[in-house]
Amino acid sequence: MTHVGYIETSRVRLTEHGAQANLRALLLQLCVAGRVRCGAKTLRPSAATTAQVATVLDGGDFYPDEPIAAFAWPLLLQAGSLAQLAAGKLALTTRGQQALTQPPHQVLASLWQRWLSSTILDEFSRDIEAIKGQRAANVLSARPEPRRAHVGAALAVLPDDEWTTVDQLFTSMRKAGHNPAIARSDRALWKLYLEDPEYGSLGYDGHHAWELLQGRYTLAVLFEYAAPLGLIDVDYVDAPGLPAQLGRRRAGAAQPLRRATRDPADRARRLRHRPIPCLPAGHCPRTGCCRGRRGAEGPGQPRLGRPRRPASC
């Protein structure tokens, strides 16, 4: 969507080699040096830590003024049991020490599998901040892991070595029954709202489009966690500082809604699954298989793709 006074451009981030370099940098430079601080209860990195992490990321973060990969990496290391809190700082575990000598692609694939079952963070509560009412009792689905499982399963069956548009991804998810449901029930939808709890309630017909809730959640998981792990390349809108009040896709309302997500996922144009070799036998369900080759780049809608299936799968 193009706005008056704003020219939308996009950039493609190829993530494979950067993810491997970032894994080493986080483990060796920061964790070993005791420079990664996280909250004792939330396990989330501090603002100072995300700034530190951003300085060692290969190619920098997706946007210079927004911690995306810099926020995700400390959480991913904890979810993968490569690091744990000790006196407020992340320290390498035995598994983390072993990871230093293992092939990076295997460590990254393992981190993705562990993230799918992690309880550290609900991406919806962090990334879809403009949707209010999330903290009310019995509103959001109880745990994020079942939602992530739908996203992981959808990513696993995408065409090999091809770009897939976000619209195509959403369509295929709905046809396959992959529904990362956000609200616990239809009644709970009435407690979620944009701006005004009465007139902005998502319980009204046409105000809780799949793209607004499940779709935004799917993009948040893929853009902000799969991409830093090198599992997908991303083509996204290069719009640092895009004001939050700019209109976005309608959701049955008479006027454009304010953007319901933080900038990153809402700016994703297309994504492509990366060629990361398989895990060892017994650890390579289709969802864990990440080998392939680059596909040809081309213009189009927001897209997402995955690599060629290896012969060992």
ZARO-547238 format. One line per field, with one value per residue (C-alpha): residue number from 0; x, y, z. Coordinates in nm, 3 decimals. Layout:
<atoms>
i <- [NUM,...]
c1 <- [X,...]
c2 <- [Y,...]
c3 <- [Z,...]
</atoms>
This chain:
<atoms>
i <- [0,1,2,3,4,5,6,7,8,9,10,11,12,13,14,15,16,17,18,19,20,21,22,23,24,25,26,27,28,29,30,31,32,33,34,35,36,37,38,39,40,41,42,43,44,45,46,47,48,49,50,51,52,53,54,55,56,57,58,59,60,61,62,63,64,65,66,67,68,69,70,71,72,73,74,75,76,77,78,79,80,81,82,83,84,85,86,87,88,89,90,91,92,93,94,95,96,97,98,99,100,101,102,103,104,105,106,107,108,109,110,111,112,113,114,115,116,117,118,119,120,121,122,123,124,125,126,127,128,129,130,131,132,133,134,135,136,137,138,139,140,141,142,143,144,145,146,147,148,149,150,151,152,153,154,155,156,157,158,159,160,161,162,163,164,165,166,167,168,169,170,171,172,173,174,175,176,177,178,179,180,181,182,183,184,185,186,187,188,189,190,191,192,193,194,195,196,197,198,199,200,201,202,203,204,205,206,207,208,209,210,211,212,213,214,215,216,217,218,219,220,221,222,223,224,225,226,227,228,229,230,231,232,233,234,235,236,237,238,239,240,241,242,243,244,245,246,247,248,249,250,251,252,253,254,255,256,257,258,259,260,261,262,263,264,265,266,267,268,269,270,271,272,273,274,275,276,277,278,279,280,281,282,283,284,285,286,287,288,289,290,291,292,293,294,295,296,297,298,299,300,301,302,303,304,305,306,307,308,309,310,311,312]
c1 <- [0.000,0.144,0.066,0.078,0.429,0.574,0.737,0.736,1.054,1.159,1.475,1.562,1.756,1.931,1.969,2.154,2.516,2.427,2.243,2.546,2.775,2.531,2.511,2.887,2.896,2.622,2.773,3.138,3.151,2.857,2.751,3.105,3.185,2.874,2.728,2.375,2.140,1.780,1.497,1.485,1.109,1.039,1.369,1.350,1.667,1.712,1.727,2.100,2.140,1.946,2.170,2.477,2.345,2.267,2.633,2.748,2.472,2.598,2.457,2.286,1.924,1.639,1.584,1.839,1.586,1.390,1.524,1.397,1.676,1.852,1.549,1.491,1.841,1.868,1.525,1.618,1.937,1.739,1.463,1.729,1.901,2.225,2.235,2.072,2.050,2.317,2.317,2.111,2.339,2.323,2.593,2.658,2.519,2.686,2.470,2.586,2.950,2.891,2.719,3.045,3.192,2.881,2.783,2.594,2.313,2.226,2.224,2.000,1.753,1.742,1.676,1.375,1.231,1.279,1.128,0.812,0.755,0.886,0.678,0.915,0.714,0.379,0.462,0.111,0.133,0.463,0.402,0.034,0.042,-0.234,-0.493,-0.604,-0.774,-0.522,-0.456,-0.818,-0.896,-0.970,-0.919,-0.611,-0.568,-0.402,-0.057,0.138,0.291,-0.016,-0.029,0.339,0.286,0.039,0.290,0.571,0.352,0.250,0.611,0.709,0.485,0.559,0.691,1.063,1.297,1.021,0.893,0.540,0.332,0.195,-0.156,-0.076,0.058,-0.256,-0.477,-0.287,-0.300,-0.674,-0.730,-0.512,-0.684,-0.378,-0.548,-0.322,-0.627,-0.565,-0.891,-0.995,-1.357,-1.598,-1.703,-1.341,-1.323,-1.554,-1.289,-1.026,-1.047,-0.871,-0.867,-1.221,-1.349,-1.706,-1.688,-1.352,-1.436,-1.320,-1.636,-1.837,-1.889,-1.613,-1.386,-1.182,-1.053,-0.817,-0.543,-0.575,-0.527,-0.396,-0.221,-0.042,0.064,0.198,0.408,0.539,0.666,0.823,0.969,1.098,1.211,1.245,1.427,1.694,1.762,1.829,1.530,1.375,1.489,1.267,1.161,1.018,0.927,1.221,1.030,1.209,1.005,0.678,0.415,0.179,-0.127,-0.100,-0.388,-0.354,-0.572,-0.939,-1.106,-1.469,-1.470,-1.584,-1.237,-0.881,-0.781,-0.467,-0.188,-0.252,0.103,0.442,0.614,0.824,0.571,0.327,0.594,0.679,0.636,0.761,0.963,1.155,1.260,1.638,1.861,1.981,2.084,1.890,1.919,2.049,1.823,1.535,1.534,1.422,1.046,0.937,0.907,1.273,1.407,1.572,1.792,1.758,1.894,1.826,1.540,1.531,1.431,1.148,0.896,0.556,0.344,0.478,0.617,0.749,0.923,1.108,1.397,1.425,1.355,1.674,1.703,1.762,1.414]
c2 <- [0.000,0.336,0.645,1.013,1.145,0.798,0.583,0.217,0.030,-0.318,-0.504,-0.872,-1.018,-1.348,-1.497,-1.829,-1.723,-1.438,-1.675,-1.901,-1.606,-1.464,-1.794,-1.793,-1.425,-1.462,-1.772,-1.673,-1.295,-1.212,-1.510,-1.615,-1.254,-1.228,-0.939,-1.073,-0.965,-1.086,-1.045,-1.308,-1.356,-1.267,-1.402,-1.116,-0.923,-0.575,-0.271,-0.247,-0.611,-0.577,-0.282,-0.498,-0.788,-0.558,-0.457,-0.813,-0.917,-0.987,-0.709,-0.554,-0.598,-0.577,-0.215,0.004,0.147,-0.167,-0.476,-0.779,-1.034,-0.864,-0.936,-1.287,-1.432,-1.431,-1.598,-1.856,-1.947,-1.999,-2.196,-2.420,-2.472,-2.333,-2.066,-2.005,-1.720,-1.701,-1.389,-1.203,-1.288,-1.564,-1.828,-2.119,-2.454,-2.785,-2.804,-2.455,-2.552,-2.853,-2.634,-2.445,-2.755,-2.871,-2.778,-2.446,-2.559,-2.846,-2.617,-2.366,-2.633,-2.768,-2.419,-2.383,-2.714,-2.615,-2.272,-2.434,-2.597,-2.311,-2.137,-1.842,-1.592,-1.552,-1.369,-1.231,-1.041,-0.880,-0.818,-0.731,-0.454,-0.240,-0.510,-0.441,-0.667,-0.949,-0.962,-1.014,-1.356,-1.639,-1.429,-1.565,-1.933,-2.089,-2.168,-2.046,-2.385,-2.523,-2.202,-2.230,-2.593,-2.478,-2.225,-2.483,-2.736,-2.480,-2.384,-2.749,-2.821,-2.514,-2.579,-2.646,-2.382,-2.134,-1.799,-1.812,-1.504,-1.435,-1.454,-1.797,-1.905,-1.789,-1.962,-2.290,-2.276,-2.232,-2.509,-2.747,-2.656,-2.488,-2.237,-2.070,-1.951,-1.645,-1.605,-1.883,-1.862,-1.654,-1.485,-1.393,-1.202,-0.940,-0.859,-0.787,-0.443,-0.170,0.173,0.159,-0.142,-0.094,0.035,-0.122,-0.472,-0.757,-0.949,-0.772,-0.958,-0.874,-0.726,-1.037,-1.136,-1.435,-1.212,-0.968,-1.225,-1.562,-1.405,-1.138,-1.398,-1.625,-1.344,-1.248,-1.603,-1.633,-1.284,-1.242,-1.594,-1.817,-1.546,-1.476,-1.851,-1.846,-2.064,-1.810,-1.521,-1.217,-0.944,-0.665,-0.300,-0.074,0.176,0.264,0.498,0.432,0.605,0.368,0.571,0.507,0.303,-0.062,-0.343,-0.302,-0.559,-0.498,-0.149,0.163,0.316,0.186,0.048,0.163,-0.087,-0.369,-0.497,-0.352,-0.253,-0.564,-0.837,-0.589,-0.487,-0.836,-0.871,-1.220,-1.488,-1.791,-2.096,-2.142,-2.435,-2.576,-2.943,-3.209,-3.304,-3.653,-3.950,-3.965,-3.586,-3.485,-3.481,-3.276,-2.975,-3.004,-3.050,-2.740,-2.830,-2.680,-2.439,-2.079,-2.005,-1.730,-1.395,-1.207,-0.934,-0.998,-0.997,-1.072,-1.421,-1.712,-2.026,-2.335,-2.539,-2.858,-3.174,-3.374,-3.732,-3.840,-3.731]
c3 <- [0.000,-0.100,0.102,0.012,0.064,0.104,-0.165,-0.074,-0.157,-0.061,0.019,0.006,0.297,0.222,0.566,0.538,0.587,0.820,1.054,1.083,1.150,1.404,1.590,1.637,1.730,1.991,2.148,2.137,2.156,2.378,2.589,2.675,2.764,2.983,2.785,2.730,3.010,3.030,3.278,3.550,3.511,3.150,3.008,2.758,2.668,2.805,2.578,2.638,2.540,2.215,2.130,2.202,1.996,1.704,1.684,1.613,1.373,1.025,0.808,1.109,1.210,0.960,1.058,1.235,1.480,1.569,1.752,1.562,1.527,1.818,2.036,1.901,1.937,2.320,2.337,2.074,2.260,2.580,2.408,2.253,2.588,2.446,2.717,3.052,3.299,3.566,3.783,3.524,3.231,2.972,3.013,2.781,2.889,2.815,2.503,2.409,2.450,2.226,1.967,1.916,1.750,1.564,1.207,1.234,1.003,1.237,1.540,1.360,1.250,1.605,1.743,1.513,1.630,1.993,1.932,1.795,2.135,2.350,2.616,2.661,2.458,2.288,1.966,1.941,2.270,2.167,1.799,1.772,2.029,1.881,1.949,2.305,2.556,2.524,2.899,2.994,3.138,2.895,2.581,2.404,2.331,2.633,2.490,2.185,2.095,1.912,1.707,1.616,1.518,1.253,1.121,1.116,0.939,0.677,0.617,0.578,0.279,0.068,-0.285,-0.287,-0.417,-0.502,-0.386,-0.250,-0.190,0.153,0.010,-0.130,0.206,0.385,0.128,0.156,0.537,0.539,0.287,0.488,0.813,0.965,1.191,1.451,1.641,1.855,2.046,2.282,2.164,1.958,2.281,2.351,2.022,2.171,2.432,2.168,2.014,1.821,1.988,2.134,2.334,2.211,1.857,1.780,1.904,1.682,1.767,1.499,1.172,0.928,1.195,1.273,0.931,0.923,0.784,1.075,1.353,1.233,0.936,1.137,1.392,1.117,0.971,1.314,1.375,1.031,0.993,1.346,1.440,1.132,0.936,1.201,1.209,0.837,0.752,0.517,0.305,0.333,0.094,0.304,0.289,0.366,0.575,0.896,1.109,0.927,1.144,1.321,1.228,0.855,0.714,0.629,0.496,0.577,0.798,0.710,0.856,0.676,0.701,0.715,1.050,1.222,1.172,1.415,1.428,1.502,1.179,1.097,1.021,0.872,0.619,0.500,0.126,0.051,0.224,0.100,0.295,0.302,0.207,0.538,0.534,0.720,1.081,1.158,1.091,1.335,1.378,1.031,1.004,0.708,0.938,1.035,0.686,0.553,0.257,-0.087,-0.342,-0.419,-0.648,-0.907,-0.768,-0.918,-0.852,-0.706,-0.396,-0.049,-0.083,0.107,-0.007,0.106,-0.030,-0.220,-0.024,0.033,-0.079,0.282,0.393]
</atoms>
